[in-house]
Amino acid sequence: MNNKIKSKLLILSIIGIFLIAAIPLFSSLKEKLSVGSPSKVANFKVITSMAGFDPYKIKAKAGQTISIELVNNEDIEHHFGSDELNFSYKVPANSSVVVELVVDKAGDYLFFCDVCCGGKKNPSMQGRIVIS
Protein backbone atom coordinates (compact mmCIF):
# COMPACT_ATOMS: atom_id res chain seq x y z
CA MET A 1 0.00 0.00 0.00
CA ASN A 2 1.21 3.46 -0.73
CA ASN A 3 1.63 6.09 1.97
CA LYS A 4 -1.39 8.21 0.88
CA ILE A 5 -3.80 5.31 1.33
CA LYS A 6 -2.23 4.35 4.67
CA SER A 7 -2.54 7.89 6.04
CA LYS A 8 -6.19 8.18 4.84
CA LEU A 9 -7.03 4.84 6.50
CA LEU A 10 -5.32 5.96 9.70
CA ILE A 11 -7.27 9.24 9.74
CA LEU A 12 -10.59 7.46 9.04
CA SER A 13 -9.83 4.92 11.79
CA ILE A 14 -9.11 7.68 14.31
CA ILE A 15 -12.34 9.52 13.37
CA GLY A 16 -14.32 6.27 13.65
CA ILE A 17 -12.87 5.48 17.08
CA PHE A 18 -13.65 9.03 18.24
CA LEU A 19 -17.26 8.81 17.04
CA ILE A 20 -17.81 5.44 18.69
CA ALA A 21 -16.30 6.71 21.94
CA ALA A 22 -18.49 9.85 21.81
CA ILE A 23 -21.83 7.97 21.61
CA PRO A 24 -22.17 7.47 25.41
CA LEU A 25 -21.19 11.11 25.97
CA PHE A 26 -23.96 12.40 23.69
CA SER A 27 -26.50 9.97 25.17
CA SER A 28 -25.67 11.19 28.66
CA LEU A 29 -26.02 14.81 27.56
CA LYS A 30 -29.44 14.08 26.06
CA GLU A 31 -30.63 12.51 29.35
CA LYS A 32 -29.40 15.51 31.34
CA LEU A 33 -31.21 17.92 29.07
CA SER A 34 -34.54 16.07 29.28
CA VAL A 35 -34.56 15.70 33.08
CA GLY A 36 -35.17 19.38 33.77
CA SER A 37 -38.18 19.81 31.50
CA PRO A 38 -41.47 19.23 33.37
CA SER A 39 -44.08 16.93 31.89
CA LYS A 40 -47.18 18.63 30.53
CA VAL A 41 -49.39 16.40 32.71
CA ALA A 42 -48.66 15.42 36.31
CA ASN A 43 -50.55 12.17 37.02
CA PHE A 44 -51.55 11.10 40.53
CA LYS A 45 -53.60 8.32 42.04
CA VAL A 46 -55.16 9.24 45.41
CA ILE A 47 -56.99 6.72 47.59
CA THR A 48 -59.82 8.19 49.65
CA SER A 49 -60.87 6.46 52.87
CA MET A 50 -62.08 7.09 56.41
CA ALA A 51 -58.38 7.30 57.32
CA GLY A 52 -57.78 10.19 54.91
CA PHE A 53 -56.10 10.70 51.54
CA ASP A 54 -53.15 8.60 50.38
CA PRO A 55 -51.01 10.35 49.33
CA TYR A 56 -52.08 13.50 51.13
CA LYS A 57 -49.68 15.80 49.26
CA ILE A 58 -49.64 16.49 45.52
CA LYS A 59 -46.76 18.47 44.00
CA ALA A 60 -46.78 20.08 40.56
CA LYS A 61 -45.50 23.09 38.64
CA ALA A 62 -47.51 26.26 38.04
CA GLY A 63 -49.44 25.99 34.78
CA GLN A 64 -49.02 22.22 34.61
CA THR A 65 -52.11 20.07 34.06
CA ILE A 66 -52.74 17.92 37.13
CA SER A 67 -54.67 14.68 36.56
CA ILE A 68 -55.84 12.98 39.75
CA GLU A 69 -57.53 9.60 39.81
CA LEU A 70 -59.54 9.53 43.05
CA VAL A 71 -60.19 5.94 44.15
CA ASN A 72 -62.85 5.14 46.75
CA ASN A 73 -62.85 1.47 47.79
CA GLU A 74 -65.31 2.02 50.64
CA ASP A 75 -69.10 1.62 50.88
CA ILE A 76 -69.63 5.34 51.53
CA GLU A 77 -69.30 8.43 49.36
CA HIS A 78 -66.27 10.68 49.77
CA HIS A 79 -65.56 14.21 48.64
CA PHE A 80 -62.56 16.01 47.15
CA GLY A 81 -62.81 19.77 47.39
CA SER A 82 -60.85 22.97 47.82
CA ASP A 83 -62.24 26.38 48.73
CA GLU A 84 -58.96 28.03 47.71
CA LEU A 85 -58.96 26.44 44.24
CA ASN A 86 -62.75 26.53 43.91
CA PHE A 87 -63.51 22.89 43.09
CA SER A 88 -65.74 20.21 44.58
CA TYR A 89 -66.08 16.60 43.42
CA LYS A 90 -68.04 13.69 44.84
CA VAL A 91 -66.43 10.26 44.74
CA PRO A 92 -69.22 7.66 44.90
CA ALA A 93 -68.84 4.49 46.96
CA ASN A 94 -66.69 1.77 45.38
CA SER A 95 -65.73 3.83 42.36
CA SER A 96 -63.14 6.18 40.97
CA VAL A 97 -63.28 9.65 39.45
CA VAL A 98 -60.61 11.39 37.36
CA VAL A 99 -60.19 15.11 38.03
CA GLU A 100 -58.04 17.44 35.92
CA LEU A 101 -57.07 20.93 36.96
CA VAL A 102 -54.48 23.59 36.22
CA VAL A 103 -53.16 25.89 38.95
CA ASP A 104 -51.35 28.92 37.54
CA LYS A 105 -50.14 30.46 40.79
CA ALA A 106 -47.46 28.95 43.06
CA GLY A 107 -48.71 28.18 46.55
CA ASP A 108 -49.77 25.59 49.11
CA TYR A 109 -53.49 24.80 48.73
CA LEU A 110 -55.74 22.83 51.10
CA PHE A 111 -58.05 20.06 49.85
CA PHE A 112 -60.46 18.07 52.02
CA CYS A 113 -63.35 15.63 52.33
CA ASP A 114 -66.48 17.38 53.57
CA VAL A 115 -69.06 14.60 53.22
CA CYS A 116 -68.32 12.42 56.20
CA CYS A 117 -65.40 11.83 58.48
CA GLY A 118 -65.76 15.03 60.51
CA GLY A 119 -65.69 17.33 57.53
CA LYS A 120 -62.95 19.68 56.44
CA LYS A 121 -62.07 20.53 60.04
CA ASN A 122 -60.81 16.97 60.62
CA PRO A 123 -57.00 17.12 60.00
CA SER A 124 -56.86 13.49 58.85
CA MET A 125 -59.31 14.31 56.06
CA GLN A 126 -57.17 17.07 54.59
CA GLY A 127 -54.35 17.21 52.09
CA ARG A 128 -52.24 19.72 50.20
CA ILE A 129 -51.66 20.63 46.58
CA VAL A 130 -48.24 22.26 46.46
CA ILE A 131 -47.50 24.31 43.34
CA SER A 132 -43.98 25.59 42.66
C-alpha positions as CSV (number, residue, x, y, z in Angstrom):
1,M,0.0,0.0,0.0
2,N,1.2,3.5,-0.7
3,N,1.6,6.1,2.0
4,K,-1.4,8.2,0.9
5,I,-3.8,5.3,1.3
6,K,-2.2,4.4,4.7
7,S,-2.5,7.9,6.0
8,K,-6.2,8.2,4.8
9,L,-7.0,4.8,6.5
10,L,-5.3,6.0,9.7
11,I,-7.3,9.2,9.7
12,L,-10.6,7.5,9.0
13,S,-9.8,4.9,11.8
14,I,-9.1,7.7,14.3
15,I,-12.3,9.5,13.4
16,G,-14.3,6.3,13.7
17,I,-12.9,5.5,17.1
18,F,-13.7,9.0,18.2
19,L,-17.3,8.8,17.0
20,I,-17.8,5.4,18.7
21,A,-16.3,6.7,21.9
22,A,-18.5,9.8,21.8
23,I,-21.8,8.0,21.6
24,P,-22.2,7.5,25.4
25,L,-21.2,11.1,26.0
26,F,-24.0,12.4,23.7
27,S,-26.5,10.0,25.2
28,S,-25.7,11.2,28.7
29,L,-26.0,14.8,27.6
30,K,-29.4,14.1,26.1
31,E,-30.6,12.5,29.3
32,K,-29.4,15.5,31.3
33,L,-31.2,17.9,29.1
34,S,-34.5,16.1,29.3
35,V,-34.6,15.7,33.1
36,G,-35.2,19.4,33.8
37,S,-38.2,19.8,31.5
38,P,-41.5,19.2,33.4
39,S,-44.1,16.9,31.9
40,K,-47.2,18.6,30.5
41,V,-49.4,16.4,32.7
42,A,-48.7,15.4,36.3
43,N,-50.6,12.2,37.0
44,F,-51.6,11.1,40.5
45,K,-53.6,8.3,42.0
46,V,-55.2,9.2,45.4
47,I,-57.0,6.7,47.6
48,T,-59.8,8.2,49.6
49,S,-60.9,6.5,52.9
50,M,-62.1,7.1,56.4
51,A,-58.4,7.3,57.3
52,G,-57.8,10.2,54.9
53,F,-56.1,10.7,51.5
54,D,-53.1,8.6,50.4
55,P,-51.0,10.3,49.3
56,Y,-52.1,13.5,51.1
57,K,-49.7,15.8,49.3
58,I,-49.6,16.5,45.5
59,K,-46.8,18.5,44.0
60,A,-46.8,20.1,40.6
61,K,-45.5,23.1,38.6
62,A,-47.5,26.3,38.0
63,G,-49.4,26.0,34.8
64,Q,-49.0,22.2,34.6
65,T,-52.1,20.1,34.1
66,I,-52.7,17.9,37.1
67,S,-54.7,14.7,36.6
68,I,-55.8,13.0,39.7
69,E,-57.5,9.6,39.8
70,L,-59.5,9.5,43.0
71,V,-60.2,5.9,44.1
72,N,-62.9,5.1,46.7
73,N,-62.9,1.5,47.8
74,E,-65.3,2.0,50.6
75,D,-69.1,1.6,50.9
76,I,-69.6,5.3,51.5
77,E,-69.3,8.4,49.4
78,H,-66.3,10.7,49.8
79,H,-65.6,14.2,48.6
80,F,-62.6,16.0,47.2
81,G,-62.8,19.8,47.4
82,S,-60.8,23.0,47.8
83,D,-62.2,26.4,48.7
84,E,-59.0,28.0,47.7
85,L,-59.0,26.4,44.2
86,N,-62.8,26.5,43.9
87,F,-63.5,22.9,43.1
88,S,-65.7,20.2,44.6
89,Y,-66.1,16.6,43.4
90,K,-68.0,13.7,44.8
91,V,-66.4,10.3,44.7
92,P,-69.2,7.7,44.9
93,A,-68.8,4.5,47.0
94,N,-66.7,1.8,45.4
95,S,-65.7,3.8,42.4
96,S,-63.1,6.2,41.0
97,V,-63.3,9.7,39.5
98,V,-60.6,11.4,37.4
99,V,-60.2,15.1,38.0
100,E,-58.0,17.4,35.9
101,L,-57.1,20.9,37.0
102,V,-54.5,23.6,36.2
103,V,-53.2,25.9,38.9
104,D,-51.4,28.9,37.5
105,K,-50.1,30.5,40.8
106,A,-47.5,29.0,43.1
107,G,-48.7,28.2,46.5
108,D,-49.8,25.6,49.1
109,Y,-53.5,24.8,48.7
110,L,-55.7,22.8,51.1
111,F,-58.0,20.1,49.8
112,F,-60.5,18.1,52.0
113,C,-63.4,15.6,52.3
114,D,-66.5,17.4,53.6
115,V,-69.1,14.6,53.2
116,C,-68.3,12.4,56.2
117,C,-65.4,11.8,58.5
118,G,-65.8,15.0,60.5
119,G,-65.7,17.3,57.5
120,K,-63.0,19.7,56.4
121,K,-62.1,20.5,60.0
122,N,-60.8,17.0,60.6
123,P,-57.0,17.1,60.0
124,S,-56.9,13.5,58.9
125,M,-59.3,14.3,56.1
126,Q,-57.2,17.1,54.6
127,G,-54.3,17.2,52.1
128,R,-52.2,19.7,50.2
129,I,-51.7,20.6,46.6
130,V,-48.2,22.3,46.5
131,I,-47.5,24.3,43.3
132,S,-44.0,25.6,42.7
